[in-house]
Amino acid sequence: MDRYDLIIIGGGAGAFAAAIRANELGAKTAMVNAGLPLGGTCVNVGCVPSKTLLWAGEILHTSKHHGIPGVELEIKQFDFQKVVADELALVERLRKEKYEKVLKDLGHLTYVKGEAQFTSPHEIIVRGKTMTAKKFIIAAGSTANVPAIDGIREVGYVTHIEALKLKKQPKELVVIGAGLVALEFAQMYARFGTTVTILHRNDKIFRAGERQVVARLVEVLKKEGITITTDVTFHNARKSNGKKVLSYSVEGKKSEIFVDEILLASGKTANTKELNLKKADVGVDKRQAVVVNEFFQTKQQHIFSVGDIAALPLRLETTAGREGTLAAENAISGTQNSIDYKTVPYTIFTDPQLAGVGLTEDQQMQEMGVCACRSVSFEHVPKAMIMRRTEGLIKMAIHPETRVIQGVHILAPYAGELIAEAMMLVKNKNTIDDVVSSLPMFPTLSEAIKIVALSFTKDISKLSCCI
């Protein structure tokens, strides 16, 4: 029997961050991984490959729609297979540099390839071998949901994993879902020249976002030719003349769509099914995610869980990594570190990007019964005018009495970069007065944050550029 101070189950962002911190603390650690290759979702089938393809699509789109008079650009070639091959090569390089090489430098860590199953609260079995530890961190990730549509498995589909390495570009694609993955992949393939349709069961697109800002993004996507249909009831899937056919209805009106490929992007389920958590006396919620407290502990105080597999507020690569670090510290050093998820930003890497941090208008109304919000179009941001990118929008929510900034939501080019400043404003409880007295560089997109802060007390249409 192999004995350890800590066993980490998983090989993604949360697991690696935990392993690095455990190694720094000198703990004898084992990492047991049976899922995706080292690095998990982010580097293999998530952030890195998807953003690489999104950037390729952005280059294609910008060359045709830059809006600058007197400049005409010609695209001589678009080779889908070469773009995908380049993306996969980058994934392989980063996996080797950021995970495989890093793993070799962790002197206190033993890597075990295999599926872990609990046999008791302190023991797991991997390929017939028993391993025991004082502490555990479960970070085994999640898997894309397959919706209950009659015939969908027989007809066939792709998830985000397969959609990143297709050998042939589909001419028609239907995306089931309307969250982060659905929106990014829909625009990606649309810009490559695929006819894309989004079908969504619910009435809201990206429900976690600020409604007004999300609505503006939907307008942009529709202008690019993406069909978006909500309140969909799915009936069945079948094949016909080499096409995949989805039958559905909206408000009782039945329709069919004929496509080359179906992309499932309707959420994920935590990978807890094969872990035999009952033997560890660890609970899961209705989504099969591991139930934890604010310190990432399960009801078994020596067993922790982080990342997509845990019932935590956000499922992001950045939060998974930080959770892993803090969980390792809590497990080994007995600390009680946690994350204030209200100050963690998110970004959807469409173009323009949609990013947010803190309270939305709906959340502020729910918590406080009032809305102290202002919205400003990027038509009022000089840099956006220079770039011919005025389709964006920024919205800010503040405390009605203290004027502390409680939320910022942005639709704009590079919104994922801009939200970093907003994150610090929310985290540090800055007021709009702090922002108004700041001196951002002119002309930059980041001026939008100052302009929206000014809009609470001034008519920004009557202000000069040098505010």
C-alpha positions in Angstrom: 0.0 0.0 0.0 1.3 3.4 -1.0 0.9 6.1 1.6 0.9 9.9 1.0 0.2 13.1 2.8 -2.1 14.2 -0.1 -3.7 12.5 -3.1 -5.0 14.7 -5.9 -7.6 13.1 -8.2 -7.5 14.9 -11.6 -5.0 16.5 -14.0 -6.4 19.9 -14.9 -6.0 23.4 -13.7 -7.2 22.8 -10.2 -5.3 19.6 -9.8 -2.0 21.2 -11.1 -2.3 24.3 -8.9 -2.9 22.0 -5.9 0.1 19.9 -6.8 2.4 22.9 -7.2 1.4 24.3 -3.9 1.6 21.0 -2.1 5.1 20.5 -3.5 6.1 23.9 -2.2 4.9 22.9 1.2 6.9 19.7 1.1 4.0 17.3 1.2 4.4 13.8 -0.2 1.8 13.9 -2.9 0.3 11.7 -5.6 -1.7 12.9 -8.6 -4.0 10.3 -10.1 -5.4 11.2 -13.5 -7.6 9.2 -15.8 -9.4 11.8 -17.9 -8.1 14.3 -20.5 -4.3 14.5 -21.1 -2.3 16.5 -18.6 -3.6 20.1 -18.3 -7.3 19.1 -18.4 -9.8 21.2 -20.3 -8.1 24.5 -20.5 -5.0 23.7 -22.5 -6.4 20.6 -24.3 -10.0 21.3 -25.3 -10.9 24.7 -23.7 -9.3 28.1 -23.5 -6.2 27.6 -25.6 -7.6 25.8 -28.7 -10.9 27.7 -28.8 -9.3 31.1 -28.4 -6.8 30.2 -31.1 -9.6 29.5 -33.6 -11.6 32.5 -32.4 -8.6 34.7 -33.2 -8.3 33.2 -36.7 -12.0 34.0 -37.2 -11.5 37.5 -36.0 -8.7 38.1 -38.4 -10.9 36.9 -41.3 -13.8 39.1 -40.2 -11.8 42.2 -39.6 -10.1 42.0 -43.0 -13.6 42.2 -44.5 -15.3 44.6 -42.1 -12.6 47.0 -40.8 -14.7 50.1 -41.8 -11.7 52.2 -42.9 -12.3 54.2 -46.1 -9.6 53.7 -48.7 -8.4 50.3 -47.4 -9.4 47.2 -49.3 -8.0 43.8 -48.3 -8.2 40.6 -50.1 -8.2 37.1 -48.5 -6.3 34.8 -50.9 -7.0 31.6 -49.0 -8.7 30.1 -46.0 -7.7 26.6 -45.3 -9.8 25.2 -42.4 -7.6 22.1 -42.0 -4.4 24.2 -41.7 -6.0 26.5 -39.2 -7.0 23.5 -37.1 -3.6 21.8 -37.4 -1.9 25.0 -36.2 -4.3 25.2 -33.2 -3.6 21.5 -32.3 0.2 22.1 -32.6 0.0 25.0 -30.1 -2.0 22.9 -27.7 0.6 20.2 -27.8 3.4 22.7 -27.3 1.8 24.4 -24.3 0.8 21.0 -22.8 4.5 20.0 -22.9 5.9 23.3 -21.7 3.3 24.2 -19.0 2.3 20.8 -17.7 4.5 17.9 -18.6 7.8 19.8 -17.9 6.3 21.4 -14.8 5.3 17.9 -13.5 8.9 16.7 -13.8 10.1 19.5 -11.6 7.8 18.6 -8.7 10.2 16.6 -6.6 7.6 15.6 -3.9 5.0 14.4 -6.4 4.2 11.0 -7.9 2.1 10.9 -11.0 -0.2 7.9 -11.5 -2.2 7.3 -14.7 -5.4 5.5 -14.0 -8.9 5.7 -12.7 -9.4 6.3 -9.0 -12.2 4.8 -6.9 -12.7 5.3 -3.2 -12.8 2.2 -1.1 -13.0 4.1 2.2 -12.7 7.7 3.3 -8.9 7.4 3.4 -8.2 4.9 0.6 -8.5 4.7 -3.2 -7.8 1.9 -5.6 -6.1 2.6 -8.9 -5.6 -0.3 -11.4 -5.9 -2.8 -8.6 -3.4 -1.0 -6.3 -4.5 0.6 -3.0 -3.3 4.1 -2.2 -4.0 5.9 1.1 -3.5 9.5 2.2 -4.2 11.8 5.1 -5.9 14.3 2.8 -7.5 14.2 -0.6 -8.4 16.9 -3.3 -11.0 15.8 -5.9 -10.4 17.8 -9.1 -11.6 15.4 -11.8 -13.5 18.0 -13.9 -16.8 17.6 -15.9 -18.2 16.3 -19.1 -20.5 17.9 -21.7 -24.2 17.1 -21.2 -26.1 15.1 -23.8 -29.7 16.5 -23.9 -32.6 14.1 -23.8 -33.5 14.2 -27.5 -34.9 11.1 -29.0 -32.4 9.7 -31.5 -29.6 12.2 -30.8 -27.0 9.4 -29.9 -27.8 7.4 -33.0 -27.6 10.4 -35.3 -24.3 11.5 -33.7 -23.1 14.9 -32.5 -19.9 16.7 -31.4 -19.1 18.5 -28.2 -16.6 21.3 -27.8 -13.9 18.6 -27.7 -14.5 17.2 -31.2 -15.5 20.6 -32.6 -11.9 21.8 -32.0 -10.4 19.1 -34.3 -12.8 18.5 -37.1 -11.1 17.4 -40.2 -13.8 18.8 -42.4 -15.6 22.1 -41.9 -19.4 21.7 -41.8 -21.4 23.7 -44.2 -24.4 23.9 -41.8 -24.1 23.6 -38.0 -26.7 23.7 -35.3 -25.6 24.6 -31.8 -27.8 23.4 -28.9 -27.4 25.7 -26.0 -26.7 29.4 -25.5 -24.0 29.8 -22.9 -20.3 30.7 -23.1 -19.3 27.7 -25.2 -22.3 27.9 -27.5 -21.8 31.6 -28.3 -18.0 31.3 -28.9 -18.3 28.3 -31.2 -21.2 29.7 -33.1 -19.4 32.9 -34.0 -16.1 31.0 -34.7 -17.7 28.7 -37.2 -19.9 31.4 -38.7 -16.8 33.5 -39.4 -15.2 30.5 -41.1 -18.1 30.4 -43.5 -20.4 27.9 -41.9 -24.1 28.6 -41.7 -24.9 28.5 -38.0 -28.1 28.2 -36.0 -28.4 28.4 -32.2 -31.3 26.5 -30.7 -31.9 27.1 -26.9 -34.5 25.6 -24.6 -34.8 28.7 -22.4 -35.9 32.2 -23.1 -32.6 33.8 -22.0 -29.2 33.8 -23.7 -26.3 33.5 -21.3 -28.5 33.7 -18.2 -25.6 34.7 -15.9 -24.8 37.9 -17.8 -26.2 41.4 -17.6 -29.4 41.3 -19.7 -28.9 44.6 -21.6 -25.3 43.8 -22.5 -26.1 40.3 -23.5 -28.9 41.6 -25.7 -26.5 43.8 -27.5 -24.2 40.9 -28.2 -27.1 38.9 -29.6 -27.8 41.8 -32.0 -24.2 41.6 -33.2 -24.3 37.9 -33.7 -27.5 38.1 -35.7 -26.1 40.8 -37.9 -23.3 38.4 -38.7 -25.8 35.9 -40.0 -26.2 33.6 -37.0 -29.8 32.5 -36.4 -30.7 32.4 -32.7 -34.0 30.8 -31.6 -35.0 30.5 -27.9 -37.9 28.8 -26.1 -37.3 25.7 -28.2 -38.9 22.3 -27.5 -36.8 19.5 -29.1 -38.6 16.4 -30.4 -36.2 14.1 -32.1 -33.1 13.7 -34.3 -32.8 11.6 -37.5 -30.8 11.2 -40.6 -32.0 12.0 -44.1 -30.0 12.1 -47.4 -26.7 12.4 -45.6 -27.9 15.2 -43.3 -28.6 15.3 -39.6 -32.2 16.5 -39.0 -33.4 18.1 -35.8 -37.2 18.3 -35.2 -38.3 21.0 -32.8 -41.1 23.5 -32.1 -41.4 27.1 -30.9 -44.7 28.2 -29.4 -46.3 25.1 -30.8 -45.1 25.6 -34.4 -43.0 22.6 -35.5 -39.9 23.0 -37.6 -37.0 20.9 -38.9 -33.4 21.9 -39.5 -31.1 20.0 -41.8 -27.4 20.3 -41.0 -24.0 18.6 -41.4 -23.2 18.6 -37.7 -24.8 19.1 -34.3 -22.8 20.7 -31.6 -23.9 20.1 -28.0 -23.2 23.1 -25.7 -25.9 22.8 -23.1 -23.9 22.6 -19.9 -21.7 20.0 -18.2 -22.0 17.3 -15.5 -19.4 16.7 -12.9 -17.3 13.6 -13.3 -18.3 12.0 -10.0 -20.1 8.9 -11.3 -17.0 6.6 -11.3 -15.3 7.8 -8.1 -17.4 5.6 -5.8 -17.9 8.6 -3.5 -20.4 6.7 -1.3 -17.5 4.7 0.1 -15.8 8.0 1.1 -19.1 9.3 2.6 -18.9 12.4 0.3 -22.1 14.0 -0.8 -23.1 15.3 -4.3 -25.9 17.7 -5.3 -28.6 17.2 -7.9 -26.0 18.1 -10.7 -23.8 15.3 -9.3 -21.2 18.0 -8.2 -19.3 17.4 -5.0 -20.8 19.4 -2.1 -18.2 21.6 -0.4 -18.1 24.5 2.1 -16.4 27.8 1.5 -13.1 26.3 2.3 -13.5 23.6 -0.4 -14.1 20.9 2.2 -16.6 18.1 1.9 -18.4 16.8 4.9 -15.3 14.6 5.4 -13.0 17.4 6.6 -9.9 15.7 5.1 -11.4 15.5 1.6 -11.5 18.7 -0.5 -12.9 19.3 -4.0 -12.2 22.1 -6.5 -12.9 23.1 -10.1 -15.7 21.9 -12.4 -16.4 18.8 -10.3 -17.2 20.8 -7.2 -20.5 22.6 -6.4 -18.9 26.1 -6.5 -20.3 29.3 -7.8 -18.1 29.6 -10.9 -16.6 27.2 -13.4 -13.6 29.0 -14.8 -10.0 28.0 -15.4 -8.8 30.9 -13.2 -11.1 30.0 -10.3 -10.2 26.3 -10.6 -6.5 27.1 -10.3 -6.9 29.4 -7.4 -9.2 26.9 -5.7 -6.6 24.2 -6.1 -3.9 26.4 -4.5 -6.1 27.3 -1.6 -7.4 23.8 -1.1 -3.8 22.5 -0.9 -2.9 25.1 1.7 -6.1 24.4 3.7 -5.5 20.6 3.5 -1.8 20.7 4.4 -1.4 23.7 6.7 -4.9 23.8 8.3 -5.7 27.3 7.0 -9.2 28.4 6.0 -8.7 30.2 2.8 -11.6 31.0 0.5 -12.6 33.0 -2.6 -15.0 36.0 -2.8 -16.6 34.9 -6.1 -18.5 38.2 -6.4 -15.2 39.8 -7.3 -14.2 37.2 -9.9 -14.7 38.4 -13.5 -15.8 36.3 -16.5 -15.3 36.8 -20.2 -17.0 35.3 -23.3 -14.4 35.6 -26.1 -16.7 36.5 -28.9 -15.9 39.6 -30.9 -16.8 42.0 -29.4 -16.0 40.2 -26.1 -18.5 40.2 -23.3 -17.1 40.5 -19.8 -18.4 41.2 -16.3 -17.7 41.3 -12.6 -20.0 41.9 -9.6 -23.7 42.5 -9.5 -26.0 42.7 -12.5 -29.0 45.0 -12.5 -31.3 42.0 -11.7 -29.0 40.9 -8.8 -28.9 44.4 -7.4 -32.7 44.6 -7.5 -33.0 41.3 -5.8 -30.5 42.1 -3.1 -31.3 45.8 -2.5 -34.7 46.4 -4.1 -33.2 49.3 -6.1 -31.2 49.7 -9.3 -28.4 52.3 -9.2 -27.2 51.6 -12.7 -26.0 53.5 -15.8 -25.3 52.4 -19.3 -23.1 54.0 -21.9 -22.7 53.1 -25.6 -19.2 53.0 -27.0 -20.3 55.6 -29.4 -19.2 58.0 -26.6 -15.7 56.5 -26.4 -13.3 58.2 -28.7 -11.0 55.2 -29.1 -14.0 53.1 -30.2 -14.8 55.7 -32.8 -11.2 55.6 -34.1 -11.4 51.8 -34.3 -14.8 51.9 -36.0 -16.0 49.6 -33.2 -18.8 51.5 -31.5 -21.2 48.6 -31.2 -20.1 48.0 -27.6 -21.8 48.9 -24.3 -20.7 49.3 -20.7 -23.0 49.2 -17.7 -22.1 50.0 -14.1 -24.0 49.4 -10.9 -23.2 51.3 -7.7 -24.5 51.4 -4.1 -27.1 54.1 -4.1 -25.9 55.6 -0.8 -22.1 55.0 -0.6 -21.5 55.2 -4.4 -19.3 52.1 -4.1 -19.0 50.2 -7.4 -20.8 46.9 -7.2 -20.7 45.7 -10.7 -19.3 46.4 -14.2 -20.4 44.7 -17.4 -18.8 45.4 -20.8 -19.3 44.4 -24.4 -16.4 45.7 -26.4 -13.2 44.7 -28.2 -10.8 43.4 -25.6 -13.4 43.5 -22.8 -11.5 40.7 -21.2 -8.6 43.1 -20.7 -10.8 46.0 -19.6 -12.6 43.9 -17.0 -9.3 43.5 -15.0 -9.5 47.2 -14.0 -13.2 46.8 -13.1 -12.3 43.7 -11.1 -10.0 45.7 -8.9 -12.5 48.5 -8.5 -15.1 46.0 -7.2 -12.7 44.1 -5.1 -11.3 47.2 -3.4 -14.7 48.7 -3.0 -13.8 51.9 -4.9 -16.4 54.6 -5.5 -17.3 56.3 -8.7 -15.6 59.4 -7.2 -12.3 57.4 -7.2 -12.8 56.6 -10.9 -13.8 60.2 -11.8 -10.6 61.5 -10.2 -8.4 59.0 -12.1 -6.5 59.9 -15.3 -6.8 57.1 -17.9 -4.7 57.4 -21.0 -6.4 59.1 -24.0 -7.5 57.7 -26.3 -8.0 54.2 -25.0 -11.0 51.8 -24.6 -10.4 51.8 -20.8 -11.7 55.4 -20.7 -15.2 53.8 -21.0 -15.0 52.9 -17.3 -14.4 56.6 -16.4 -17.1 57.8 -18.8 -19.7 55.4 -17.3 -18.8 56.6 -13.8 -19.2 60.2 -14.9 -22.6 59.4 -16.3 -24.0 59.0 -12.8 -23.6 62.8 -12.2 -23.2 64.4 -15.6 -24.6 64.4 -19.1 -21.7 62.8 -21.0 -22.9 64.0 -24.3 -22.0 67.5 -23.2 -18.5 66.7 -22.2 -15.3 67.2 -24.2 -12.8 64.4 -24.8 -10.4 65.7 -22.2 -12.7 65.0 -19.2 
